[in-house]
Amino acid sequence: MEFKDNAEEAAFRSTVRSFIKDKLPGGLVSMGWEEEGADADREALVKSWRKTLATQGWIAPHWPKQYGGAGMSPGEQFIFNEEMAEQRAPQVGGMGVQMIGPTLIMYGTDEQKAEHLSGITSGDVQWCQGYSEPGAGSDLASLQTRAVRDGDDYVINGSKIWSSGAHRADWMFFLARTDPDAPKHRGISMLLMPMSSPGIQINALIDMSGRHVFNQEYFDNVRVPVKNRVGEENRGWYVGATLLDFERSNIGASIGMRHQVNDLVTFAREAAKTGSVPVQLTNTVKAELAERAIEAEVAKLISYRIISMQKRGQVPNHEASMNKNFRSEAGQRLAATGVKLLGLYTNIYDGPLAPQKGRLSRQYLSSVSATIAAGTSEINRNVIATRGLGLPRG
């Protein structure tokens, strides 16, 4: 495992650090939970920061330069992500950068690349994902949204759910069944669809922390040109599984956990000193805070292990599942510790009496989904057991 930068990496880290310090708007520093879209001023700052990063090719730093990225190696990406997280700078690429962009680079036509990649790297076009359905979540291959060929178009009918940011997105990449008679992992195609297309209805799904992040979409005879299909017809399942070789340590989330622990400790000390909030700073809570600090450090070390593997040309597999499980479950424990600290004040979300503007309360509620989103703990444990420990499938 590598802990120290070599001379070249140290120089690059210094460049990234100075850039962020000089260019990041002060009002955009992330303090953990953010009510995305609630503040128009913040949205304007995000847009400005997005444009600033675009000038460096840093919206999609792992993409090849020919497609508007910076051509960073996994090691450079790690340093970039770590410095962004250390200075609490928000990542702005979203699903366009992390998901559909790499897929188009691998499978897209020249026309699709020309139409879409520059809009992603400039930050002008936002994307959402249409994978999950009301009856197809963990078993995604059971999806039932239909795409029926009609001349030069597909006619789309069905529904997608849990689509993050669909209410703000310009385009959606989605999977639909183009051959209902084929085995379920076949007969699926990937398509690109403007969210302004006639026949799309978007319904907000408000989560229990009060945020509007998720949505459900209904498609009623929506027409999508055949030229918007990515890859071969009926091979979308395999196209959708594509990822380019970019840094997978998620060091940003690990650093973010440490920030949250430090913020919680600082808040507890100040509140105990001033009496602004009668915090429950018992010996039990103090011990838990120490445990959470240790877990944040462990999460960082797991991230370092993964990037060390990638720098040696190895491909993390079950290690990434270990990272995700440990981090999401530790995040839930951290949120629970925050609730114990606040006591009944946890129930105050808004107004002058809400500690930290209700951030801890909302983090606690949001953390409930952490072991489901981006891969459930159960599925990840199966990966660890079979691919990591060599255990037989039950």
N, C-alpha and C positions, 0 to 999 in steps of 0.2 A: 504494500500500500504506500502510495506517495503522498507526503504531507507538504513538502516544500516545492516552490516553483523553481525551475531552472532560470538562468539569466534571461532567456528570451521570454519565458512566461511572466517573469517578474516585470519586465518592461511593458508587456502587453497589459498586465493588470494595472500598472500605474497609469497607462493611457486611458483605460476604461474608467478607472476611478476618478481621474481628473475631469473627464468628459461629463460624467454624471454630476459631479459636484458643481461644475460650471453651468450646465444646461438644464438640470431638473428644476422645474418651477417649485418654489417653496410650498405652495398650497397643495401640491400633488403628492407629498410624502404619505405613503400608506401606513396606517396604524393598525392594520389587521383587517377586521371586518369593515367593509365599506358598503353603504347602501347605494349600489350602482345605479346611476341614472337619476338619483333623487336630487342632486345638486347640479343645476345648469352651469354654474361657474366651474365646478369640477370637471364636467364633461368637456367644457371648452379647453381646460388645461390639459386633459387627456389628449384631445385632438392636436393641440400644439406640440405636446411631447411626442406624439406619434410621428408628426412631420419632422421633428428634430432627429429622431432615430432613423427615419427613412433616408436622410441625407448621408448617413454613414453606412447604409445597407444593413442596419442593425435591427430592423423589424423582423427580418428572417435571417439571422446571422449564420445559420447552418446551411442555407441554400447556396448553390453555386453562384458565382458572381454573374454569370451570363443570364441568370434569371432574376437579378436584382438583390441577391443576398450578399454576404460578405465572405463566403467560402471558408468559414471557420472550421477547424478540426474539432473533434469532440473535446479535446483539452482546452481549446480556446473558448468553446461554448461554455464549458464548466466555469471558467474564470469569469466570463461575461455574466452568466447567470448568478454566480456567487456575489459579484460586486453589485449587481442590480438589487439583489436581496439585502445585502449589507446596508445599503443606503436607502432602502425602502422605496425603490423606484418601481412603479408598476410596469409589468409586461403588457404589451399592447397588441401583440400579433393575433392572439385568439386562434380559432379553429382554421382560419384561412392559412395561417403560417404552419401550425402544427399538424394539420390533417389533410385538407384538400390540396394545398399547395404541393407538398411532397408527392401526393398521389398523381397529380397532373404532370409533375416533372417526370415521373416514371411511366405513366400510362397515357397521358393526354396527347391529343393530336397537336400539330403545330398551330392550328387555328385556335384550339382551346388554350394553349399556353400563351399565345399572343393576346387573347381576349382577357384572360383572368389573372395571370401572374403579376403583371405590373400593378394592377389595382390592389393586390394584396400587399406588395412590398411598399407601395406608396402610402398605405393606410387609408385609401379612399373607399375601399369596398370591404364590407363586413359579411362574414359567412356564418351560417348555423348548420347544424347536423340533423338529418332526419333518419335516424336508425331505429330507436325504440318505438314500440307501438303498445297500445293498451293490453294486447295479448302476447307481446313478444318483447321481453326485457333481457333477462340473463340468457334465455334461449332465443337469441335474435334471429336465428335461421327460420323461426316459425312465423316470420312477418307475413302479413296478408295484404298490404297495400299493393294494388294491381297497376301495372303499366301495360296497356293493350295497344298494339301497333295499329295505327290508322294512317296509311300513306307515309308522309315524312314526319309524322308526330307519334308520340306515345300519349295515350289518354289515361290520366292518373285518377284513381279513386281509392280512398282509404283515409287513414289517420296516422299521425305521428304524435309522440308525447315526450315530455321531459326535454324539449328542445331549448337549450340555453340560448338566450338572446335572440330568439326568432322574431320577436316584436321589433327589434332594431336592425335585423340583418337585411342585406340587399339580395343575397343569394342563399340557396340551400343546396347542399349535396346530400343525396338520399339514396336509399336502397329500396327497390320495388320488385315485385315478382312479375317476371315477364314470361315465365313458363310454369303455370300452376300444376302441370302433370309431372314435372321433374322432381327428383329427390330434393329435400328441402334446402340443402346447401348449394344446390344448383338451381338454375332457373331464376336467378336473382341478378338484376342489373343495377349499376350505379348511374345516376342521372344528376344533372345540374339544372336548377330551376330558379328563375327570378322570383323573389317573394312578392313582386307586384303582379304576378300572373293572375288573370281572372279565374275565379273558382276556389281561391284559397281563403279559408277562414282561420284566424288566429285567436285562440282563447287563452287568456292569462291564467296561470296557475300560481297562486300566492302561497309561498311556503310558510311553515309555522313560525318563522322568525319575522314574517311580515314583508319579505322581499318578493319582488316580481322579477325572477330570473328565468323560471321555466314557463313553458307554453305547451298547449296542445293544438295541432293543426288538423284541419279537415280539408280534404281535397275532393272537389266535386267536378268531375270531367275537366280537370286541368290539363292543358295541352303543353307538352314539352317536345321540342324538336329532337329528332333522332340524332342530329349532330351533337346534341348535348349529352349523349351517352359517353361515359368514360370506360374505355376498354371494350372488350367483346360483349355482345349480348349473352345473357345468362351466366356470365363469369364475374358478376359484380361482387360476389362474396369474397373472392380472392383479391380483387382490386381493392376492396374496402379494408383489407388486412395489411395494406402496404404501409411501411414506414421507411424513410431513408435513414441513413446512419448518423443520427444526431444524438447529442448527449442525453442520457436517460437517467441521470442520478437524482433529478428533482432536488438539486441542492437549494433552490429557491425556497421550497416549502420547508426544508430542514432549518434553514436560517430564519425563516419566518416564525417557526415554532420557538426558537430561542428568543426572538424579539418579543413574542407574546409572554413568555415566562418573565423576561426582564421587566416588561411593562407592568405585569401583574405584581411583581415584587415592589417596584417603585410606587405603584398606586397604594399598595398595602402599607408601606412605610409612611407615605405622606398622609394617608387617611388616619392612621393610628396617631400620628403626631398632631394633626390639626383638628381631628374630631369631625371632619366634614361628613364622613360616612362612618357609622359605628361598625367597622369591619370585625369579623369573627376570626381574629388572628390567634387562634388556639395553637397549642403544641402540635395537634394533629394536622392542622392546616399548614403550619410551618414545615413539618416533615414532608407533607405532600408537595409543597413548593420545591423542596430540595430534590425530591424524586423526579418532578417534572423537569427540573434543570438538567438532571442526569440524562433523562430520556431525550431531551433536545440535543444533547451532545452525542448520544448514541445514534440518533437519526442522522446527524452530520457525518459521523464516521461511516455509517452504511453508505451514504452518498459518495464519500471518498473512495470506498471500496469499489463501487460500481465504476466510477470514472477511471480508477487505476486499471481495472480490467479492460475498459475500452481503449485506453492508451496503449495497452499491450496487444491490441488487435483481437481481444476476446469479446464475445457477445453476451451480455448479461441476460439471463433468463429468469430462473427462479430467484435470483438475487433482487431483481426488480420487484417481484411479488413480495419478497421479504420487506423491502423498503416501503412499499405502499401499505402493507398491513401494519407494520410497526408504527409508521407515521400517522396513519388515520386513527388507529386505536389510542395512541399516545395523545393525539389531539383531543379526542373525546375525554380522556382523563384530565387533561389540562383545563378544558372547559368546565368539567365537574368541580375541579379544585377552585376555580374562580367563583362558581356558584356558592360553594361552602364559605368562601371568604366574605361574600356580600350578604349572605343570609337572606332575609326577606326583601332587601333592597334589589335582589335579582328580579323581582316582579315589576320594577319600574323601568320602562323602556324609554320614555320621553319626558321632557320637562326639566326644570332646574334640579330636581332631586335625583335624576337618573345618573348613577355613577358612570363616568366615561361615556356619557351620552347613550347609555344602554348597550354599548358595544359588547360587554361580557355576556349580557343576557342573550343577545342575538347570536353570539358565537356558540353558546351552549346549545341553542335550538338548532343552529345550522350544522353543528357537529354530528347530530344524529344520523345524517345521511352519509357521513364520511366513509363508513365501512360498506356502503352500497355503491356510491358513485365511483366511476372509473375502475370498476372491477371489485366485486364483492369479496369480503374476507373469506367466505367459504370457497369460492373459486380459486382465490390466490393460495389458500392452504392446500388445495388439491394440487396446484402447480408445484408448490414447495415439496409436497410429499412425493409426487411421482417423478418430477424432473430433478429435484434437488437431492432427495433422500433415496431415490430409486425404489420406492415402495410400489407394490402392485395396485392397480385400480380396484376399488372395492365393488 
